[in-house]
Amino acid sequence: MTDALLATLQLTMIPGIGPRTWQQLLNVFEVPERILRATSHELQEVNGVGPKLAKAIQSSTREAAIVEWERCQRTGVELILRGSEKYPAALERIIDPPPLLYCRGDVLPADELAVAIVGSRRCTLYGRQTAEKLAAGLVRAGFTVVSGLARGIDAAAHQGALNAGGRTIAVFATGLDQVYPPEHADLAQQIAKQGALLTESPLDQAPLPGLFPQRNRIVSGMSVAVIVVEASRSSGALHTARHALEQNRDVFAVPGRIDSDHSLGCHDLIRDGVPLIRGVDDVLESLGPLTQPVKRSPQETVHHPAELKLTDQERRVLNLIAAEATAVDDVVRSAGVETHQVLTTLTMLEMRRLIRRLPGGFVVRM
């Protein structure tokens, strides 16, 4: 365990250091070790730090952090420090990324291609079935499904992804040793085997109301888009949608009955310009290019979600084309199929606006 990891763990175990305060502390002191060495006066000069929090920082102990780390080691929980190789790249790009993630399971590079599905805890049968169907379709297309393990739509989304044999990630508001709601303990175990459980909270953190909106920024931050399946006007899912918009993520909404309170939040989103979706094809057609390409395998790099709809041959030809000018002759030689098939495929890729032809017999990936 490095000094940086230990210092970060020591600080994140202190109640009252929210994501914004943490960022303010780092802006002033730059590294966690310097925060722990600061005087009470220096700490209170930071926006959001009062006498009580300054005292809590100074009275925190290295020994408590070591005990927490040892518990993680015993229970199969990995600590992922911001800036490390395993830290999700998408989270690095939000305003207030978690300094440390507790992880049970595995976070893979391919999980950068993720979509969040969220909605009401008190959902209808229509909402539950829609969430399951969307999640299953998304994982079959190659996405990871992210949600918050809550009752209702969240649980349906996780279950739909699991049933389809895909990957799903559950973001906890509590600690990983405090599964909430408790009846989802078995579901959490399945997710850990087929994806990951993530949280920024210490192992024993119990559920508190303020932690759930804070958790939602991670749900949206890990995703290229957020789908709101069913939400009343007071639903926490709308907080996730707002986080997504602030983080420059796409937001989609599923329509419901016009006289159903369960869908009023979704209808408000649609009225305000959020795209209406009916299925996975609508999602793929509406998503824009990825901020950063995602390497799904050594042979395949995804630049645009629409690429997931391609046939095997179209995908193989596309992955022979770089973001710089590539000679068509080189593509033909490397494709391993007849020349006329390659040329037809290039035409289809151009019609789908995934490549662009250049003068002189060159193509470029868009």
C-alpha positions as CSV (number, residue, x, y, z in Angstrom):
1,M,0.0,0.0,0.0
2,T,1.4,3.4,-1.0
3,D,1.5,6.5,1.2
4,A,-0.9,8.2,-1.3
5,L,-3.4,5.4,-1.0
6,L,-3.1,5.2,2.8
7,A,-3.5,9.0,3.1
8,T,-6.5,9.1,0.8
9,L,-8.1,6.2,2.6
10,Q,-7.6,8.0,6.0
11,L,-9.3,11.1,4.6
12,T,-12.2,9.4,2.9
13,M,-13.1,7.6,6.1
14,I,-13.8,11.0,7.8
15,P,-17.6,11.8,7.7
16,G,-18.3,15.2,6.3
17,I,-15.8,15.4,3.5
18,G,-18.1,15.5,0.5
19,P,-16.9,15.5,-3.2
20,R,-16.8,19.3,-3.5
21,T,-15.0,19.8,-0.2
22,W,-12.5,17.1,-1.2
23,Q,-11.8,18.9,-4.5
24,Q,-11.4,22.2,-2.6
25,L,-8.8,20.6,-0.3
26,L,-6.9,19.2,-3.2
27,N,-6.9,22.5,-5.0
28,V,-5.2,24.1,-2.0
29,F,-2.9,21.3,-0.7
30,E,-2.4,19.3,-4.0
31,V,-1.8,15.9,-2.4
32,P,-3.6,14.0,0.5
33,E,-0.5,13.8,2.6
34,R,-0.3,17.6,2.8
35,I,-3.9,17.8,3.9
36,L,-3.2,15.6,6.9
37,R,-0.2,17.7,7.9
38,A,-2.0,21.0,7.7
39,T,-2.8,23.1,10.7
40,S,-6.4,23.8,11.9
41,H,-6.0,27.4,10.7
42,E,-4.8,26.3,7.2
43,L,-7.7,23.8,6.9
44,Q,-10.3,26.3,7.8
45,E,-9.1,28.7,5.1
46,V,-10.5,26.2,2.6
47,N,-14.0,26.7,1.4
48,G,-16.3,24.2,3.0
49,V,-14.1,23.4,6.0
50,G,-15.2,24.6,9.4
51,P,-13.8,24.0,12.9
52,K,-15.6,20.6,13.3
53,L,-14.3,19.1,10.0
54,A,-10.8,20.5,10.6
55,K,-10.7,18.8,14.0
56,A,-12.0,15.5,12.5
57,I,-9.2,15.7,9.9
58,Q,-6.5,16.3,12.5
59,S,-7.8,13.6,14.8
60,S,-8.0,10.9,12.1
61,T,-5.5,8.1,12.5
62,R,-3.3,6.2,10.1
63,E,-4.0,3.0,12.2
64,A,-7.8,3.2,11.4
65,A,-6.9,3.4,7.7
66,I,-4.7,0.4,8.0
67,V,-7.4,-1.6,9.7
68,E,-9.8,-0.7,6.9
69,W,-7.3,-1.7,4.3
70,E,-6.7,-5.1,6.0
71,R,-10.4,-5.7,6.0
72,C,-10.6,-5.0,2.3
73,Q,-7.8,-7.5,1.7
74,R,-9.6,-10.2,3.7
75,T,-13.0,-9.6,2.0
76,G,-11.9,-9.4,-1.6
77,V,-12.4,-5.6,-2.0
78,E,-9.9,-3.7,-4.1
79,L,-9.1,-0.1,-3.4
80,I,-8.7,1.9,-6.7
81,L,-7.0,5.2,-6.3
82,R,-7.8,8.1,-8.6
83,G,-5.0,8.4,-11.2
84,S,-4.2,4.7,-11.1
85,E,-4.4,2.5,-14.1
86,K,-7.6,0.7,-13.0
87,Y,-9.5,3.9,-12.2
88,P,-12.4,4.4,-14.7
89,A,-11.2,7.0,-17.3
90,A,-14.8,8.3,-17.6
91,L,-14.9,9.3,-13.9
92,E,-11.6,11.2,-14.3
93,R,-13.5,13.6,-16.7
94,I,-16.2,14.7,-14.3
95,I,-15.9,17.8,-12.1
96,D,-15.8,16.0,-8.7
97,P,-14.4,12.4,-9.2
98,P,-14.2,10.2,-6.2
99,P,-10.6,10.1,-4.8
100,L,-10.9,6.4,-4.0
101,L,-13.2,3.6,-5.1
102,Y,-13.9,0.4,-3.2
103,C,-14.5,-2.4,-5.7
104,R,-15.7,-5.9,-5.4
105,G,-15.5,-7.7,-8.8
106,D,-13.7,-6.3,-11.8
107,V,-13.8,-3.1,-13.7
108,L,-12.6,-3.7,-17.3
109,P,-11.5,-1.2,-20.0
110,A,-14.5,-2.3,-22.0
111,D,-16.7,-0.9,-19.3
112,E,-16.0,2.5,-20.6
113,L,-18.7,1.7,-23.1
114,A,-21.5,1.8,-20.5
115,V,-25.1,3.1,-20.3
116,A,-26.9,3.8,-17.0
117,I,-30.5,2.7,-16.6
118,V,-32.3,4.5,-13.7
119,G,-35.9,5.1,-12.5
120,S,-38.3,4.9,-9.7
121,R,-38.2,2.5,-6.8
122,R,-42.0,2.2,-6.9
123,C,-42.2,1.2,-10.5
124,T,-45.0,-0.4,-12.5
125,L,-44.8,-3.8,-14.3
126,Y,-44.4,-1.9,-17.6
127,G,-41.4,0.0,-16.2
128,R,-39.8,-3.2,-14.8
129,Q,-40.2,-5.1,-18.0
130,T,-38.9,-2.2,-20.1
131,A,-35.8,-1.8,-17.9
132,E,-35.1,-5.5,-18.2
133,K,-35.6,-5.5,-22.0
134,L,-33.4,-2.4,-22.5
135,A,-30.6,-3.8,-20.3
136,A,-30.6,-7.1,-22.1
137,G,-30.5,-5.5,-25.5
138,L,-27.7,-3.1,-24.5
139,V,-25.5,-5.9,-23.1
140,R,-26.1,-7.9,-26.3
141,A,-25.0,-4.9,-28.3
142,G,-21.8,-4.7,-26.3
143,F,-22.5,-2.2,-23.5
144,T,-22.1,-2.5,-19.8
145,V,-25.2,-1.6,-17.8
146,V,-24.7,0.7,-14.8
147,S,-27.3,1.4,-12.1
148,G,-27.6,1.9,-8.3
149,L,-29.0,-1.5,-7.0
150,A,-32.1,0.3,-5.6
151,R,-35.5,-1.3,-5.6
152,G,-37.6,-1.1,-8.8
153,I,-36.0,0.0,-12.0
154,D,-32.4,-0.3,-10.9
155,A,-32.8,-3.9,-9.8
156,A,-34.7,-4.7,-13.0
157,A,-31.9,-3.2,-15.1
158,H,-29.2,-5.2,-13.3
159,Q,-31.3,-8.4,-13.6
160,G,-31.9,-7.9,-17.3
161,A,-28.2,-7.5,-17.9
162,L,-27.4,-10.6,-15.9
163,N,-30.0,-12.7,-17.5
164,A,-28.6,-11.8,-20.9
165,G,-25.1,-12.9,-19.9
166,G,-23.7,-9.4,-20.0
167,R,-21.8,-7.1,-17.6
168,T,-23.4,-4.8,-15.1
169,I,-22.0,-2.5,-12.4
170,A,-23.8,-1.5,-9.3
171,V,-22.8,1.8,-7.6
172,F,-23.5,1.8,-3.9
173,A,-24.3,4.8,-1.7
174,T,-23.4,2.7,1.3
175,G,-20.3,0.7,2.1
176,L,-19.9,-2.6,0.4
177,D,-20.4,-4.4,3.7
178,Q,-23.8,-2.7,4.1
179,V,-25.8,-3.8,1.0
180,Y,-28.9,-1.6,0.7
181,P,-31.6,-2.5,0.3
182,P,-30.8,-5.7,2.3
183,E,-33.0,-7.9,0.2
184,H,-30.7,-7.3,-2.8
185,A,-27.8,-9.1,-1.1
186,D,-28.1,-12.1,-3.5
187,L,-28.4,-9.8,-6.5
188,A,-25.2,-8.0,-5.4
189,Q,-23.3,-11.3,-5.2
190,Q,-24.4,-12.1,-8.8
191,I,-23.3,-8.7,-10.0
192,A,-19.9,-9.0,-8.4
193,K,-19.3,-12.3,-10.3
194,Q,-20.5,-10.8,-13.6
195,G,-19.3,-7.2,-13.3
196,A,-18.5,-5.0,-10.2
197,L,-19.8,-3.4,-7.1
198,L,-18.4,0.1,-6.6
199,T,-18.6,2.8,-3.9
200,E,-16.7,5.7,-2.5
201,S,-18.0,5.0,1.0
202,P,-16.1,3.1,3.7
203,L,-17.0,-0.5,4.3
204,D,-19.3,0.0,7.2
205,Q,-21.1,3.2,5.9
206,A,-24.8,2.9,6.6
207,P,-27.4,4.4,4.3
208,L,-27.9,8.1,4.8
209,P,-30.3,10.3,2.7
210,G,-27.5,12.6,1.4
211,L,-25.4,9.8,0.1
212,F,-27.8,8.7,-2.6
213,P,-27.7,12.0,-4.7
214,Q,-24.0,12.0,-4.2
215,R,-23.8,8.4,-5.5
216,N,-25.8,9.4,-8.6
217,R,-23.0,11.5,-10.0
218,I,-20.9,8.3,-10.2
219,V,-23.7,6.4,-11.9
220,S,-23.9,9.0,-14.6
221,G,-20.1,9.7,-14.7
222,M,-19.3,6.1,-15.5
223,S,-21.7,6.1,-18.5
224,V,-21.8,7.5,-22.0
225,A,-25.6,8.0,-21.5
226,V,-28.3,7.8,-18.9
227,I,-31.8,6.3,-19.7
228,V,-34.6,7.2,-17.4
229,V,-37.2,4.5,-17.7
230,E,-39.8,5.6,-15.2
231,A,-39.7,8.6,-12.8
232,S,-42.1,10.7,-10.9
233,R,-41.4,14.4,-10.5
234,S,-39.8,13.7,-7.2
235,S,-37.7,10.7,-8.3
236,G,-34.0,10.6,-7.5
237,A,-33.5,9.4,-11.1
238,L,-34.0,13.0,-12.2
239,H,-31.0,13.9,-10.1
240,T,-29.0,11.4,-12.1
241,A,-30.3,12.9,-15.3
242,R,-29.2,16.4,-14.1
243,H,-25.7,15.1,-13.2
244,A,-25.5,13.5,-16.7
245,L,-26.4,16.8,-18.4
246,E,-23.8,18.6,-16.3
247,Q,-21.2,16.0,-17.2
248,N,-22.0,16.3,-20.9
249,R,-23.5,12.8,-21.1
250,D,-26.5,11.9,-23.3
251,V,-29.8,11.6,-21.5
252,F,-32.8,9.6,-22.9
253,A,-36.3,9.0,-21.5
254,V,-38.8,6.2,-22.0
255,P,-42.4,7.4,-22.4
256,G,-45.2,6.0,-20.3
257,R,-48.9,6.5,-19.9
258,I,-49.8,10.1,-20.1
259,D,-52.0,9.8,-17.0
260,S,-49.4,7.9,-14.9
261,D,-47.7,9.7,-12.1
262,H,-44.9,7.2,-12.5
263,S,-43.9,8.7,-15.8
264,L,-44.4,12.4,-15.2
265,G,-40.7,13.0,-14.7
266,C,-39.9,11.2,-18.0
267,H,-42.5,13.2,-19.8
268,D,-41.1,16.5,-18.4
269,L,-37.7,15.5,-19.7
270,I,-39.1,14.7,-23.2
271,R,-41.0,18.0,-23.2
272,D,-37.7,19.8,-22.4
273,G,-35.8,18.2,-25.3
274,V,-34.5,14.9,-24.0
275,P,-34.8,12.3,-26.8
276,L,-37.6,9.8,-26.5
277,I,-36.5,6.2,-26.9
278,R,-38.4,3.0,-27.6
279,G,-35.6,0.5,-27.7
280,V,-31.9,-0.2,-28.1
281,D,-31.8,0.9,-31.8
282,D,-33.1,4.3,-30.8
283,V,-30.2,4.6,-28.3
284,L,-27.6,3.6,-30.8
285,E,-28.9,6.0,-33.4
286,S,-29.1,8.9,-31.0
287,L,-25.7,8.6,-29.3
288,G,-22.9,10.8,-30.6
289,P,-19.2,9.9,-31.0
290,L,-17.4,8.8,-27.9
291,T,-15.3,11.4,-26.0
292,Q,-12.5,8.8,-26.0
293,P,-12.3,5.6,-28.1
294,V,-13.0,2.4,-26.2
295,K,-10.8,-0.7,-26.8
296,R,-13.1,-3.7,-26.5
297,S,-10.5,-6.2,-27.6
298,P,-7.0,-6.1,-29.1
299,Q,-8.6,-6.2,-32.5
300,E,-11.6,-3.8,-31.9
301,T,-11.7,-0.1,-30.9
302,V,-15.0,1.6,-30.8
303,H,-15.2,5.3,-31.8
304,H,-18.9,5.6,-32.1
305,P,-21.7,3.5,-30.5
306,A,-23.3,3.1,-33.9
307,E,-20.5,0.8,-34.7
308,L,-22.0,-1.8,-32.4
309,K,-24.8,-2.4,-35.0
310,L,-22.3,-3.4,-37.7
311,T,-21.9,-6.9,-39.1
312,D,-18.7,-8.8,-38.4
313,Q,-17.4,-8.0,-41.9
314,E,-18.2,-4.3,-41.6
315,R,-16.6,-4.2,-38.1
316,R,-13.5,-5.9,-39.4
317,V,-13.1,-3.5,-42.3
318,L,-13.8,-0.5,-40.1
319,N,-11.1,-1.5,-37.7
320,L,-8.5,-1.5,-40.5
321,I,-9.2,2.3,-41.0
322,A,-7.3,4.7,-38.8
323,A,-8.2,8.3,-37.6
324,E,-5.5,9.4,-40.1
325,A,-5.8,8.9,-43.9
326,T,-5.7,5.2,-44.8
327,A,-5.1,3.9,-48.3
328,V,-8.0,1.9,-49.7
329,D,-5.5,-0.5,-51.3
330,D,-4.1,-1.2,-47.8
331,V,-7.6,-1.9,-46.5
332,V,-8.3,-4.3,-49.4
333,R,-5.0,-6.2,-48.8
334,S,-5.6,-6.6,-45.1
335,A,-9.4,-7.4,-45.1
336,G,-9.1,-11.0,-46.2
337,V,-12.2,-10.9,-48.5
338,E,-12.8,-10.2,-52.1
339,T,-12.1,-6.7,-53.4
340,H,-15.7,-6.0,-54.4
341,Q,-16.9,-7.0,-50.9
342,V,-14.5,-4.5,-49.3
343,L,-15.5,-1.7,-51.6
344,T,-19.2,-2.4,-50.9
345,T,-18.5,-2.4,-47.2
346,L,-16.7,0.9,-47.5
347,T,-19.7,2.4,-49.2
348,M,-22.0,1.2,-46.4
349,L,-19.7,2.6,-43.7
350,E,-19.6,5.9,-45.5
351,M,-23.4,6.0,-45.7
352,R,-23.5,5.4,-42.0
353,R,-21.1,8.3,-41.5
354,L,-18.5,6.2,-39.8
355,I,-15.8,6.9,-42.5
356,R,-15.1,9.6,-45.0
357,R,-13.5,9.2,-48.4
358,L,-10.5,11.5,-49.2
359,P,-9.1,12.4,-52.6
360,G,-6.4,10.1,-54.0
361,G,-7.9,6.7,-52.9
362,F,-7.8,7.3,-49.1
363,V,-10.4,6.9,-46.3
364,V,-10.4,8.2,-42.8
365,R,-12.4,7.1,-39.7
366,M,-14.8,9.7,-38.3
